[in-house]
Amino acid sequence: MAGKDIHVAVAVIVREGRVLIARRPDNAHQGGLLEFPGGKVEPGETVQQALVREIHEETGLQVPITSLRPVIGIRHDYGDKRVFLDVWRTESAVGEAEGREGQPVQWLPVEALQDDAFPAANRPVIRALRLPCWLAITGRYRTPVDLVNQFQERVSIARPSLVVVRAPELPAWEYQAVARDLVMIGRDYGVEVLLHGGPEHLDLVPEAAGLHLPWREAGACGSRPIPADKWLGVSCHNDAEIRHADSLQADYLTLGPVSPTPSHPGAPAMGWEAFRAQTDAARMPVYALGGLTPDDREVAIRKGGQGIAGISLWWPGV
């Protein structure tokens, strides 16, 4: 479909852990479905200015423009129109929300947001709200027992909410046995564990929260290889791999290396501007990966990413 994307500013307004949601009028495009407040960015407006205006017009809430933080940008072709959803978040809205245009509004927990209740383009927004801004990955270990012990020590200190258990040196049976132990340890600390490797791992360790596919595994998949209620991540390095991850209906991807990294010596670093360009083309949350520090988290978010992923961010001996 030819023509310029319609630039739509979308607001994720959070208060006490709940998100403000409205229901679209039955006679509107995608009528009857739920939506986040927002609207079209008018000529001469910044997206932040449009959000402040739209939020007040639709809900009566006042939002400090400086409180808005980027969440994700999504380009979506509905067939009858093509839109760019420019999604921003605030936790500083002032006032009591009301549907000033006759639309019902309500505050819902993030976990209550269901894909089929929203327009299709909102699926990545829901993923971005549920995912943390830091994806932890396990690193070097001496023995499987050492991996278990290090994992327990590190999660008790760093408290990541989502961890990819990467141990490609282990045979499948031993990896799966270790992963079961780590899933149980993770539950004690409120940490979700993702497996790393092929889909067969999740078949044998179904209690894990999901699966992260290295590119060699993702490239061999023709469709989403795991159930929709599990997290699916994909390691990507270029536009073609990002498009394939989208065809698999991945929930997130990692993209890098952004900077030189000791875990992949000699791999060319893409830099932040290339990361931004490729993230702009992705239709899912993107974690920056490779040679990063905790200080890079805000940089990644400003460049359109979900946050950062890595080993050295939390794991000793990298």
N, C-alpha and C positions, 0 to 999 in steps of 0.2 A: 504494500500500500504506500503510495507516494505521499509527500507532504511532510510538514514539520510536526514534531511531537508537541502535544499540548502539555505545557509545563504546569503541573499540579503540585501545590505545596500541601504536605500532609503532616498533621500534628499528632504526636504521641504524648498525651498529657497524663502524667502519672501523679497519683496522690495516695499515700499510705499503701503502696504496693498494688494499687488498682489503676486501670487505664480507662479513660473516658471514651465511650463508644456511642455512636448514633446509628439510627436505622434510616436508610434511604427511602424517600417517598416512593410509593408504588408506581407512580407515573414517570419516574426519573430513569436515566440509564442505569442498568443493573438494579432496578427498583426492588425494594423489600429486603435487600441484603444489608448487613452491618457495614459500617465504615468508620474510619478515624476522621475527626474534624479536619477541615481544610478546604481548599478550592484553588481555582486557577490564578496563577501569578499574572497580574495585569502589567501592561507595558509601563516601564519606568520604575517598577517595584523590584526590590530584592526579594528573595524567597522568605527571608526573615520578616520583612515588612508585611508581606502577604499573609504570613501566618498570624502575626499579631492582629491584623485587621480581620481575617476570616474567623479566628477563634472568638474574638469579641462579637462579631456579627452573628455567629451561629450559636454561641453558648453563653455570652455575657461575661466570660472570664477575661481578666486582664493578665497579659503575659509580658514580663520584662524581656525585651528583645535580646538582652545579653545572656539570658538563661537558656536559650535555644542551642542544642547540640545536634550535629548531624547523626543520623542513624543509618540510612541506606538510600541509595538512588536506584530506581527500577524503571527500565523501559519495557513497555508491554503493548502488544498489538491485540486489541479486542476484535479485530475484523472490521468493525464499523468505525473505530477510532483508535488512534495510537497515542499513548500518553507517556510522559516521564513523571513518575512519582518521586518527588524530592522530600524525603521523610526526615523530620527533625523531632527532637524530644525535649520536654521541659518538665521539671518537678516543682516549678515556682508559680503556677497559675493561681491567681487570687480571685476569690468570689465563689458564689454557688452556681453550678452549671445548670442551664436550662436550655431547652430546645426552642430557640427564638424564631426558628423558621417552621415551627410545627412538628419538628422531628422528635421522636422519643430519644432520650439520652440516658445512659446508665454507666456506672463504674463497674468494671469487670476485672477479676484477677487474670493475669496473663495466661495462666494454665487453662482458663475457661474459653479462650479464643480458639474457635474451630475453623479450619480452612473453608469448609463448605458453606459457612455462614457469611463469608466475605466475597467480594469480587476476586477473580483468580489472581490478579496482580498483587494482592495483599499477602499471598502465601509467604514470600520472602520477608515481609515486614514482621509477621508473626514469628518466623524463625529468628530474626534479628533480636526481637524482644526477649525470647527465651534463652538465647545463647549468651554466655559470658563474653567479656571483652578480652579474656585471656584464656587460651587453650594450651594446657600443659601437656608435654610429651616426655615420656620416661627416657632416660639416657643410659650411660654405661653402667655395667654391673659385673661382678666377678663370677657369680654362680646364680642359679635360679633362686636359691634361698636368700642370697644377698639382694637380689632384685625385690623380693617380697619385703625384706627388712628395710631397705632404702625407701621403698614406696611408703610404708607405714610411717617412717620417720619424717619424710618430706611432706606428706599430706597433713600430718599433725602440726607442722610448722607453717607451711605456705597456704594451706586450705584452698587449693584450687577447686572450682566446682565441676570441672570437666577435664578428664585426663585420657590421653591416647596412650595405651600400653604398647610400646614399640620394642620388639625383641626379635628381629629377623634371624638371629643366629640360632634360636631354639628350634628343634623339630616340632612339628605341629602338635603332637600329643603333649609334649612338655609345656609348650606355650599355653595350650588350653587349660592345663592343670594349674599353672601359675595364674592365669587370667581369672579363674574361678576364685582363687584365694584373694586376688586384688579387688574383685568385685565386692566380696564380703567385707574386706577392710574398708573399702570406699564407703560402703553403706554406713559404717560406724561413724564416719566423719562427714557425712552428707556430700560425698563426692561421687559423681557418675563416671563410670569407666567405659571407654570405647576401645574395641579391639582394633588391631592393625593387621591388615593382610587380606586374604580372600574371604568370600562369603561363607565358606565352610566353617570358619571359626565361630561365626554367630549361630550356625546350626547346632554346634556342639556346646556353646556357652550362651544359651538364649537369655540368661539373666543379665547379661551386659546391656548397657544403655544404647549401644549401636556399634557402628563399624566405620573405620577410616580406611579407604582404599588407596594404597599407593598407585601411582599412575599405571604401572605394569598390570595391575589387577583391574583398574577402572577401564583401561583401554580394551580389555577383553569382554567387557559387559555390554550387552545390547539394550538393556533396560534396567530399571531399578532392581537390584538383586536382593533387597531385604524388605521387610514389612514397613509400612508407612509410619508405624508408631515407634520406630527406632531411628536414632540419628544416623544419617549417612553423610560422611565427609569424603572429599577427594583431593589428593595432592595434584596441583596443576602448576604449569610453568609457562604457558603461552595461551594465545587466544583460542587455538583449535582445541586444546584440552579443556578450557573453560566451557566451550560450546558443548563438548561431549558430556561434561559433568552436568550441564543443564539438561541434556537429553536423558540423563539417568535420574532426574529429579532429586539431585543431591540437596541436602539441607544447608550445607556450607562447603567451602573449599579453602585450602591453604594455597598461597601463591608466593613464590620466591625462587631462589634466594634474593631478598632485597639488598642485603649487604653480604660481604664475604663471611663465610662461616667455617669453623674448624671441623664440623661434622661432615661437610662436603667440600674438602679442599680442592681448589682448581675450578669449581663451578662458577661461571660468570654471574656477577651480581647485576640485577636489573635496575636498581635504584628506585627512588620514590616516585619519580615522574612516570616511569614505565608502569609501576605498580598502580598509580592513579588511573592511567589510561586503560589498563586491562580491567581494573575493578569497575570502571564506568560501564564496561560492556557486559559485566556479569549480572545475572539476575538472581543472585543469592548472596548471603553474607560471605565476606572474604577476609581471611586472616592473613596478615603479613607474616612472613617466615624467613628466617635466615639472618644470623648475625645481629640480632636485635637485643635491646636492653629494655627494662621496664619504662624508661623515659620515652621510648618509641611508641608506646601505646596511644598516646594522644596524637602523635604524628600520623599513625596509621588511620585513626578515626577521621582526622581532618582530610586525609587523602581518600576517603570513601570506604575505608575498611571497617570490619567489625571490631578489630583489635589486633593483637599479636599472638603468635603461636611459637613454641620453641622448647628446647631442652634446657639450655643454659640459664633460662629465666628462673629456674627453681631447682635444677638437679645438679649435684656436685660432681666434680671430676670430668667435666666435658672438655 
